[in-house]
Amino acid sequence: MKHQTKAILLIIGLVAVVGMATWLSLSPSIQIQTGHLSTPAIPKGFIQFGHPVRKSFTKTITVWGRVESINAVSVVALEAGEITRIYHEVGDRVKRGTPLFKIGGRRLEKRISSLSQQVGLLREALQTAKANLISQKEAYKRHLVKIDQIFGLKEKINRLQKQLMELKTNLEMLKAAQTITSPLDGMLTQRKVGLGQMVSQGMPLAQITDVTHLRIRACLFGLPLSDLQRLHHKRVIIEGKLLGRVDRVLPERTSDGGTLIWITAPGLERQFCLGEIVGCQITLSSKKGLFVPETAVIFTDHHAFVFVRDKMGVHRLEVKTGEEQNGLIEVTSANLRPQNEIMTQGAYECFYRYFSRAFKVAD
């Protein structure tokens, strides 16, 4: 009886072992084997494979800038005095030579009056000297005066004429300085004075901004020096609709460490207004490369790896990486090719659970 019981138990055990083996062989799973050891089965959908993709890669950055004028001229007071009239308000469009401010006041009027009197006195003196020269010439014909007297009168007349010319020029300049005009066609901006205000010579009164020639002033932060050095003339897309370029990279830095750039584009003045804030997408580089999903790359200290599947199984391959874009990582090393089959999902889990073993993954 005991022998029969043992035989029955043995048969049951064999059936159970055969059934388990059959179930495992039919189970939809991936078995990772390492020599004589085997790891727990990993569900088949957990690990996925694919191929590297060769594609074009464009590295861009987006910055925000303010539209400003390329030409902006400061309007200053040519003489000290009082603002007696303001012809235009801020924002008005003006033509070159259009009056902007009138400067007067007692001191300026007194100077003009004094110069006018001096001009009048010199004119009288000059007329008198010319009349004396005529009479002296008649006297010289009658041998009543010497030739030296005539030469002396001519020198005096020349001196008076020179003094009169200088005084008249000064008077005309002083009168012209009373009216401040626009130096170019543009818009009156940044007015700094009001009616009745006293101003000194050279004091800024306002600014005339050329609104037909505009650029964008933007500030960059954190860009590597190698990219900054290659930034000049780079392609820029402004607000997704206007194509421009980086016109200049200014050598000086801002107080917070930024780099200033100027961006220009044809027709900028027709699309945007002075002072408007706009977004600019700058293309730093464009190239072709081999890319893999970021889930396929395992990063450790100073190293990067991918899992490659071949006829022998799955093995770990160290690679060098480059740019990253839209969930893809560029592989720059030559040991990975588009025809290689790589693990695109589950790579991190396999690496950190079985990193010390050699991998073999069944189909």
Contacts in CASP RR format, 6 or more apart in sequence:
PFRMAT RR
TARGET T0000
AUTHOR 0000-0000-0000
METHOD contacts of the structure
MODEL  1
MKHQTKAILLIIGLVAVVGMATWLSLSPSIQIQTGHLSTPAIPKGFIQFG
HPVRKSFTKTITVWGRVESINAVSVVALEAGEITRIYHEVGDRVKRGTPL
FKIGGRRLEKRISSLSQQVGLLREALQTAKANLISQKEAYKRHLVKIDQI
FGLKEKINRLQKQLMELKTNLEMLKAAQTITSPLDGMLTQRKVGLGQMVS
QGMPLAQITDVTHLRIRACLFGLPLSDLQRLHHKRVIIEGKLLGRVDRVL
PERTSDGGTLIWITAPGLERQFCLGEIVGCQITLSSKKGLFVPETAVIFT
DHHAFVFVRDKMGVHRLEVKTGEEQNGLIEVTSANLRPQNEIMTQGAYEC
FYRYFSRAFKVAD
24 41 0 8 1.000
27 41 0 8 1.000
28 43 0 8 1.000
28 44 0 8 1.000
29 41 0 8 1.000
29 42 0 8 1.000
29 43 0 8 1.000
29 44 0 8 1.000
30 41 0 8 1.000
30 42 0 8 1.000
30 43 0 8 1.000
30 44 0 8 1.000
30 46 0 8 1.000
30 47 0 8 1.000
30 361 0 8 1.000
30 362 0 8 1.000
31 38 0 8 1.000
31 39 0 8 1.000
31 41 0 8 1.000
31 42 0 8 1.000
31 361 0 8 1.000
31 362 0 8 1.000
32 38 0 8 1.000
32 39 0 8 1.000
32 42 0 8 1.000
32 314 0 8 1.000
32 350 0 8 1.000
32 354 0 8 1.000
32 357 0 8 1.000
32 359 0 8 1.000
32 360 0 8 1.000
32 361 0 8 1.000
33 39 0 8 1.000
33 360 0 8 1.000
33 362 0 8 1.000
34 354 0 8 1.000
34 357 0 8 1.000
34 358 0 8 1.000
34 359 0 8 1.000
34 360 0 8 1.000
35 358 0 8 1.000
35 360 0 8 1.000
37 357 0 8 1.000
39 353 0 8 1.000
39 354 0 8 1.000
39 357 0 8 1.000
42 350 0 8 1.000
45 345 0 8 1.000
46 345 0 8 1.000
46 346 0 8 1.000
46 349 0 8 1.000
47 343 0 8 1.000
47 345 0 8 1.000
47 346 0 8 1.000
47 350 0 8 1.000
47 361 0 8 1.000
48 343 0 8 1.000
48 344 0 8 1.000
48 345 0 8 1.000
48 346 0 8 1.000
49 309 0 8 1.000
49 341 0 8 1.000
49 342 0 8 1.000
49 343 0 8 1.000
49 344 0 8 1.000
50 341 0 8 1.000
50 342 0 8 1.000
50 343 0 8 1.000
50 344 0 8 1.000
51 338 0 8 1.000
51 339 0 8 1.000
51 340 0 8 1.000
51 341 0 8 1.000
51 342 0 8 1.000
52 290 0 8 1.000
52 291 0 8 1.000
52 292 0 8 1.000
52 331 0 8 1.000
52 336 0 8 1.000
52 337 0 8 1.000
52 338 0 8 1.000
52 340 0 8 1.000
52 342 0 8 1.000
53 290 0 8 1.000
53 291 0 8 1.000
53 292 0 8 1.000
53 328 0 8 1.000
53 338 0 8 1.000
54 288 0 8 1.000
54 289 0 8 1.000
54 290 0 8 1.000
54 291 0 8 1.000
54 338 0 8 1.000
55 288 0 8 1.000
55 289 0 8 1.000
55 291 0 8 1.000
55 328 0 8 1.000
56 286 0 8 1.000
56 287 0 8 1.000
56 288 0 8 1.000
56 289 0 8 1.000
57 286 0 8 1.000
57 287 0 8 1.000
57 288 0 8 1.000
57 289 0 8 1.000
57 291 0 8 1.000
57 323 0 8 1.000
57 325 0 8 1.000
57 330 0 8 1.000
58 283 0 8 1.000
58 285 0 8 1.000
58 286 0 8 1.000
58 325 0 8 1.000
59 283 0 8 1.000
59 284 0 8 1.000
59 285 0 8 1.000
59 286 0 8 1.000
59 323 0 8 1.000
59 325 0 8 1.000
60 281 0 8 1.000
60 282 0 8 1.000
60 283 0 8 1.000
60 284 0 8 1.000
61 220 0 8 1.000
61 223 0 8 1.000
61 281 0 8 1.000
61 282 0 8 1.000
61 284 0 8 1.000
62 279 0 8 1.000
62 280 0 8 1.000
62 281 0 8 1.000
62 282 0 8 1.000
63 218 0 8 1.000
63 219 0 8 1.000
63 220 0 8 1.000
63 261 0 8 1.000
63 279 0 8 1.000
63 280 0 8 1.000
63 282 0 8 1.000
64 218 0 8 1.000
64 277 0 8 1.000
64 278 0 8 1.000
64 279 0 8 1.000
64 280 0 8 1.000
65 216 0 8 1.000
65 217 0 8 1.000
65 218 0 8 1.000
65 219 0 8 1.000
65 263 0 8 1.000
65 277 0 8 1.000
65 278 0 8 1.000
65 279 0 8 1.000
65 280 0 8 1.000
66 216 0 8 1.000
66 217 0 8 1.000
66 218 0 8 1.000
66 275 0 8 1.000
66 276 0 8 1.000
66 277 0 8 1.000
66 278 0 8 1.000
67 214 0 8 1.000
67 215 0 8 1.000
67 216 0 8 1.000
67 268 0 8 1.000
67 272 0 8 1.000
67 273 0 8 1.000
67 274 0 8 1.000
67 275 0 8 1.000
67 276 0 8 1.000
67 277 0 8 1.000
67 278 0 8 1.000
68 214 0 8 1.000
68 215 0 8 1.000
68 216 0 8 1.000
68 217 0 8 1.000
68 274 0 8 1.000
68 275 0 8 1.000
69 209 0 8 1.000
69 210 0 8 1.000
69 211 0 8 1.000
69 213 0 8 1.000
69 214 0 8 1.000
69 215 0 8 1.000
69 274 0 8 1.000
70 210 0 8 1.000
70 213 0 8 1.000
70 214 0 8 1.000
70 215 0 8 1.000
70 264 0 8 1.000
71 184 0 8 1.000
71 209 0 8 1.000
71 210 0 8 1.000
71 213 0 8 1.000
72 189 0 8 1.000
72 207 0 8 1.000
72 208 0 8 1.000
72 209 0 8 1.000
72 210 0 8 1.000
73 183 0 8 1.000
73 184 0 8 1.000
73 207 0 8 1.000
73 208 0 8 1.000
74 204 0 8 1.000
74 206 0 8 1.000
74 207 0 8 1.000
75 100 0 8 1.000
75 101 0 8 1.000
75 180 0 8 1.000
75 182 0 8 1.000
75 183 0 8 1.000
75 204 0 8 1.000
75 205 0 8 1.000
75 206 0 8 1.000
75 207 0 8 1.000
75 208 0 8 1.000
76 202 0 8 1.000
76 203 0 8 1.000
76 204 0 8 1.000
76 205 0 8 1.000
77 101 0 8 1.000
77 103 0 8 1.000
77 180 0 8 1.000
77 199 0 8 1.000
77 200 0 8 1.000
77 201 0 8 1.000
77 202 0 8 1.000
77 203 0 8 1.000
77 205 0 8 1.000
78 103 0 8 1.000
78 176 0 8 1.000
78 177 0 8 1.000
78 180 0 8 1.000
78 201 0 8 1.000
78 202 0 8 1.000
79 103 0 8 1.000
79 108 0 8 1.000
79 174 0 8 1.000
79 177 0 8 1.000
79 178 0 8 1.000
79 201 0 8 1.000
80 107 0 8 1.000
80 108 0 8 1.000
80 198 0 8 1.000
80 199 0 8 1.000
80 200 0 8 1.000
80 201 0 8 1.000
81 103 0 8 1.000
81 104 0 8 1.000
81 105 0 8 1.000
81 107 0 8 1.000
81 108 0 8 1.000
81 198 0 8 1.000
81 199 0 8 1.000
81 200 0 8 1.000
82 103 0 8 1.000
82 104 0 8 1.000
82 105 0 8 1.000
82 108 0 8 1.000
82 196 0 8 1.000
82 197 0 8 1.000
82 198 0 8 1.000
82 199 0 8 1.000
83 101 0 8 1.000
83 102 0 8 1.000
83 103 0 8 1.000
83 104 0 8 1.000
83 193 0 8 1.000
83 194 0 8 1.000
83 195 0 8 1.000
83 196 0 8 1.000
83 197 0 8 1.000
83 198 0 8 1.000
83 199 0 8 1.000
83 205 0 8 1.000
84 102 0 8 1.000
84 103 0 8 1.000
84 104 0 8 1.000
84 105 0 8 1.000
84 195 0 8 1.000
84 196 0 8 1.000
85 101 0 8 1.000
85 102 0 8 1.000
85 195 0 8 1.000
86 100 0 8 1.000
86 101 0 8 1.000
86 102 0 8 1.000
86 191 0 8 1.000
86 194 0 8 1.000
86 195 0 8 1.000
87 98 0 8 1.000
87 99 0 8 1.000
87 100 0 8 1.000
87 101 0 8 1.000
87 102 0 8 1.000
88 94 0 8 1.000
88 98 0 8 1.000
88 100 0 8 1.000
88 188 0 8 1.000
89 188 0 8 1.000
89 191 0 8 1.000
90 188 0 8 1.000
90 189 0 8 1.000
90 190 0 8 1.000
90 191 0 8 1.000
90 206 0 8 1.000
91 187 0 8 1.000
91 188 0 8 1.000
91 189 0 8 1.000
92 187 0 8 1.000
92 188 0 8 1.000
93 185 0 8 1.000
93 186 0 8 1.000
93 187 0 8 1.000
93 211 0 8 1.000
94 100 0 8 1.000
94 182 0 8 1.000
94 185 0 8 1.000
94 186 0 8 1.000
94 187 0 8 1.000
94 188 0 8 1.000
94 208 0 8 1.000
95 182 0 8 1.000
95 185 0 8 1.000
95 186 0 8 1.000
96 181 0 8 1.000
96 182 0 8 1.000
96 183 0 8 1.000
96 184 0 8 1.000
96 185 0 8 1.000
97 181 0 8 1.000
97 182 0 8 1.000
97 183 0 8 1.000
98 181 0 8 1.000
98 182 0 8 1.000
99 179 0 8 1.000
99 180 0 8 1.000
99 181 0 8 1.000
100 180 0 8 1.000
100 181 0 8 1.000
100 182 0 8 1.000
100 188 0 8 1.000
100 205 0 8 1.000
100 206 0 8 1.000
101 179 0 8 1.000
101 180 0 8 1.000
101 193 0 8 1.000
101 205 0 8 1.000
101 206 0 8 1.000
102 178 0 8 1.000
102 179 0 8 1.000
102 180 0 8 1.000
103 177 0 8 1.000
103 178 0 8 1.000
103 179 0 8 1.000
103 180 0 8 1.000
103 199 0 8 1.000
104 178 0 8 1.000
108 174 0 8 1.000
108 178 0 8 1.000
111 174 0 8 1.000
112 171 0 8 1.000
112 174 0 8 1.000
112 175 0 8 1.000
115 167 0 8 1.000
115 170 0 8 1.000
115 171 0 8 1.000
115 174 0 8 1.000
116 171 0 8 1.000
118 167 0 8 1.000
119 164 0 8 1.000
119 167 0 8 1.000
119 168 0 8 1.000
119 171 0 8 1.000
122 160 0 8 1.000
122 163 0 8 1.000
122 164 0 8 1.000
122 167 0 8 1.000
123 164 0 8 1.000
125 160 0 8 1.000
126 157 0 8 1.000
126 160 0 8 1.000
126 161 0 8 1.000
126 164 0 8 1.000
129 153 0 8 1.000
129 156 0 8 1.000
129 157 0 8 1.000
129 160 0 8 1.000
130 157 0 8 1.000
132 153 0 8 1.000
133 150 0 8 1.000
133 153 0 8 1.000
133 154 0 8 1.000
133 157 0 8 1.000
136 145 0 8 1.000
136 149 0 8 1.000
136 150 0 8 1.000
136 153 0 8 1.000
137 150 0 8 1.000
139 145 0 8 1.000
140 146 0 8 1.000
140 147 0 8 1.000
140 149 0 8 1.000
140 150 0 8 1.000
180 205 0 8 1.000
182 188 0 8 1.000
182 208 0 8 1.000
183 208 0 8 1.000
184 208 0 8 1.000
184 210 0 8 1.000
185 210 0 8 1.000
185 212 0 8 1.000
186 208 0 8 1.000
186 209 0 8 1.000
186 210 0 8 1.000
186 211 0 8 1.000
186 212 0 8 1.000
187 208 0 8 1.000
187 209 0 8 1.000
187 211 0 8 1.000
187 274 0 8 1.000
188 206 0 8 1.000
188 207 0 8 1.000
188 208 0 8 1.000
189 206 0 8 1.000
189 207 0 8 1.000
189 208 0 8 1.000
189 209 0 8 1.000
190 206 0 8 1.000
190 207 0 8 1.000
191 205 0 8 1.000
191 206 0 8 1.000
192 204 0 8 1.000
192 205 0 8 1.000
192 206 0 8 1.000
193 199 0 8 1.000
193 203 0 8 1.000
193 205 0 8 1.000
193 206 0 8 1.000
199 205 0 8 1.000
209 274 0 8 1.000
211 269 0 8 1.000
211 274 0 8 1.000
212 269 0 8 1.000
213 269 0 8 1.000
214 268 0 8 1.000
214 269 0 8 1.000
214 272 0 8 1.000
214 274 0 8 1.000
215 247 0 8 1.000
215 262 0 8 1.000
215 263 0 8 1.000
215 264 0 8 1.000
215 268 0 8 1.000
216 238 0 8 1.000
216 262 0 8 1.000
216 263 0 8 1.000
216 264 0 8 1.000
216 265 0 8 1.000
216 268 0 8 1.000
216 278 0 8 1.000
216 280 0 8 1.000
217 260 0 8 1.000
217 261 0 8 1.000
217 262 0 8 1.000
217 263 0 8 1.000
218 260 0 8 1.000
218 261 0 8 1.000
218 263 0 8 1.000
218 280 0 8 1.000
219 254 0 8 1.000
219 258 0 8 1.000
219 259 0 8 1.000
219 260 0 8 1.000
219 261 0 8 1.000
220 228 0 8 1.000
220 258 0 8 1.000
220 259 0 8 1.000
220 260 0 8 1.000
220 261 0 8 1.000
221 256 0 8 1.000
221 257 0 8 1.000
221 258 0 8 1.000
221 259 0 8 1.000
222 258 0 8 1.000
223 231 0 8 1.000
223 259 0 8 1.000
227 284 0 8 1.000
228 249 0 8 1.000
228 259 0 8 1.000
230 284 0 8 1.000
230 285 0 8 1.000
231 246 0 8 1.000
231 249 0 8 1.000
231 261 0 8 1.000
231 282 0 8 1.000
231 284 0 8 1.000
232 246 0 8 1.000
232 248 0 8 1.000
232 249 0 8 1.000
233 245 0 8 1.000
233 246 0 8 1.000
233 247 0 8 1.000
234 245 0 8 1.000
234 246 0 8 1.000
234 282 0 8 1.000
234 283 0 8 1.000
234 284 0 8 1.000
235 243 0 8 1.000
235 244 0 8 1.000
235 245 0 8 1.000
235 282 0 8 1.000
235 283 0 8 1.000
236 243 0 8 1.000
236 244 0 8 1.000
236 245 0 8 1.000
236 246 0 8 1.000
236 263 0 8 1.000
236 265 0 8 1.000
236 280 0 8 1.000
236 281 0 8 1.000
236 282 0 8 1.000
236 283 0 8 1.000
237 243 0 8 1.000
237 244 0 8 1.000
237 280 0 8 1.000
237 281 0 8 1.000
237 283 0 8 1.000
238 244 0 8 1.000
238 263 0 8 1.000
238 265 0 8 1.000
238 268 0 8 1.000
238 271 0 8 1.000
238 272 0 8 1.000
238 278 0 8 1.000
238 279 0 8 1.000
238 280 0 8 1.000
239 271 0 8 1.000
239 272 0 8 1.000
239 278 0 8 1.000
239 279 0 8 1.000
239 280 0 8 1.000
240 281 0 8 1.000
241 271 0 8 1.000
242 265 0 8 1.000
242 267 0 8 1.000
242 268 0 8 1.000
242 271 0 8 1.000
243 265 0 8 1.000
244 263 0 8 1.000
244 264 0 8 1.000
244 265 0 8 1.000
244 266 0 8 1.000
245 263 0 8 1.000
245 264 0 8 1.000
245 265 0 8 1.000
246 261 0 8 1.000
246 262 0 8 1.000
246 263 0 8 1.000
246 282 0 8 1.000
247 261 0 8 1.000
247 262 0 8 1.000
247 263 0 8 1.000
247 264 0 8 1.000
248 261 0 8 1.000
248 262 0 8 1.000
249 259 0 8 1.000
249 260 0 8 1.000
249 261 0 8 1.000
250 259 0 8 1.000
250 260 0 8 1.000
250 261 0 8 1.000
250 262 0 8 1.000
252 260 0 8 1.000
253 259 0 8 1.000
254 260 0 8 1.000
263 280 0 8 1.000
272 278 0 8 1.000
289 330 0 8 1.000
290 330 0 8 1.000
290 331 0 8 1.000
290 332 0 8 1.000
290 336 0 8 1.000
290 337 0 8 1.000
290 338 0 8 1.000
291 325 0 8 1.000
291 328 0 8 1.000
291 329 0 8 1.000
291 330 0 8 1.000
291 331 0 8 1.000
292 306 0 8 1.000
292 328 0 8 1.000
292 329 0 8 1.000
292 331 0 8 1.000
292 336 0 8 1.000
292 342 0 8 1.000
292 344 0 8 1.000
293 327 0 8 1.000
293 328 0 8 1.000
293 329 0 8 1.000
293 344 0 8 1.000
294 324 0 8 1.000
294 327 0 8 1.000
294 328 0 8 1.000
294 329 0 8 1.000
295 344 0 8 1.000
295 345 0 8 1.000
295 346 0 8 1.000
295 347 0 8 1.000
295 348 0 8 1.000
296 306 0 8 1.000
296 307 0 8 1.000
296 329 0 8 1.000
296 342 0 8 1.000
296 343 0 8 1.000
296 344 0 8 1.000
296 345 0 8 1.000
296 347 0 8 1.000
297 304 0 8 1.000
297 305 0 8 1.000
297 306 0 8 1.000
297 319 0 8 1.000
297 321 0 8 1.000
297 329 0 8 1.000
297 347 0 8 1.000
298 304 0 8 1.000
298 305 0 8 1.000
298 306 0 8 1.000
298 347 0 8 1.000
298 348 0 8 1.000
298 351 0 8 1.000
303 318 0 8 1.000
304 318 0 8 1.000
304 319 0 8 1.000
304 320 0 8 1.000
304 321 0 8 1.000
305 316 0 8 1.000
305 317 0 8 1.000
305 318 0 8 1.000
305 319 0 8 1.000
305 351 0 8 1.000
306 316 0 8 1.000
306 317 0 8 1.000
306 319 0 8 1.000
306 331 0 8 1.000
306 336 0 8 1.000
306 342 0 8 1.000
306 343 0 8 1.000
306 347 0 8 1.000
307 314 0 8 1.000
307 315 0 8 1.000
307 316 0 8 1.000
307 317 0 8 1.000
307 342 0 8 1.000
307 343 0 8 1.000
307 347 0 8 1.000
307 350 0 8 1.000
307 351 0 8 1.000
307 359 0 8 1.000
308 314 0 8 1.000
308 315 0 8 1.000
308 316 0 8 1.000
308 317 0 8 1.000
308 336 0 8 1.000
308 340 0 8 1.000
308 341 0 8 1.000
308 342 0 8 1.000
308 343 0 8 1.000
309 341 0 8 1.000
309 342 0 8 1.000
309 343 0 8 1.000
309 361 0 8 1.000
310 341 0 8 1.000
312 360 0 8 1.000
313 359 0 8 1.000
313 360 0 8 1.000
313 361 0 8 1.000
314 343 0 8 1.000
314 350 0 8 1.000
314 359 0 8 1.000
314 360 0 8 1.000
314 361 0 8 1.000
315 358 0 8 1.000
315 359 0 8 1.000
316 351 0 8 1.000
316 359 0 8 1.000
317 335 0 8 1.000
317 336 0 8 1.000
318 333 0 8 1.000
319 331 0 8 1.000
319 332 0 8 1.000
319 333 0 8 1.000
319 335 0 8 1.000
319 336 0 8 1.000
320 331 0 8 1.000
320 332 0 8 1.000
320 333 0 8 1.000
321 329 0 8 1.000
321 330 0 8 1.000
321 331 0 8 1.000
321 332 0 8 1.000
322 329 0 8 1.000
322 330 0 8 1.000
322 331 0 8 1.000
322 332 0 8 1.000
323 329 0 8 1.000
323 330 0 8 1.000
324 330 0 8 1.000
336 342 0 8 1.000
343 350 0 8 1.000
350 359 0 8 1.000
END
